[in-house]
Amino acid sequence: MQTNRTSFEPAYLALYRSGELERRVTLAYERLKRCEICAVRCRIDRTSGKVGGCRTGQLARVSSYGPHLGEENVLSGTRGSGTIFFAGCNLRCQFCQNWDISQKSTADGAKSDGDQSDEVRPDELASIMLNLQARGCHNINLVSPSHVAPMILAAVQIAAGRGLRLPLVYNTGGYDAMDTLRLMDGVIDIYLPDMKYALTQVARRYSKIINYPKTNQEGVREMYRQVGDLQVDAQGHALRGLMVRHLVLPNGLAGTEAIMRFLASEVSPHTYVNIMDQYRPAFEARLYPSLSRAITPQEYQAAMQAAHSAGLHNFSI
């Protein structure tokens, strides 16, 4: 669906003007005191100097940021997606290709060898967003945001008052708490969740989390309720809507066919889907025989056929 960019306004500006965004910030920080910010719900008081299972306390940690030309074309465009990589993660994917960002830090929150992340205050995070806007990026792409949602809300509150006008992309592993997603309603323009697994036991074995498929599907339904099908401008740049990523795993472990049927029948047949073929056995994957090889061309072709058979048609190129 095409939208006129000149008439487009990021979702968060209306909430900023009404004062509702400030209220959301307060609510989000209250939930940090017995943390249920993500679906892990570790219930640790992250305002007291303690860190949750995400290895993050009251301040977000930023590993890197900058214009990213390697995202989906609708995000990267010609000037790049303004990507902010948050350190820490609420998943423990044993094949994570960014494990040095997501999982390489010590339990007390201090840096370990090789951890290049920096703690940032909300005003510093707001400055990063404005820097990316000044560099011409098409959007602000928040990578692994689930565990730092309060800090993101606080930064957007500041940045909106200082002139931020880009769409916000919530680039998540797909294990999000419903209460947090509802705080993001009217703040996030583009949701970009992973749909990693169709089977609970597979998610538990390879990402060390419980109840992933149910949580993931409920979250994707809520994201779609908030933003609908993807809308782009005349140049094909994303403005608002749902985009879904699905990484094909070897030996059918991701449950691709079931996930595609879910999207087509319970979300929308127009859902923008990126079926990714770049799996390789990174991090601890070689310890698991079923994950210890790359996927074959036949496995990827079967995944694409499953998506077409389900009735989906809007794919990332």
Buried (B, 14 or more C-beta within 10 A) or exposed (E): EEBEEEEBEBBBBEBBEEEBBEEBBEBBBEBBBEBBBBBBBBEBBBBEEBBBBBBBBBBBBBBBBBBBBEBBEBBBBEEBBBBBBBBBBBBBBBBBBBBBBBBBBEEEBEBEEEBEBBBBBBEBBBBBBBEBBEEEBBBBBBBBBBBBBBBBBBBBBBBBEEEBEBBBBBBBBBBBBEBBBBBBBBBBBBBBBBBBBBBBEBBBBBBEBEEBBEBBBBBBBBBBEBBBBBBBBEEEBBBBBBBBBBBBBBEBBBBBBBBBBBBBEEBBEBBBBBBBBEBEBBBBBEEBEBBEBEBEEEBBEBBBEBBEEBBBEBEBE
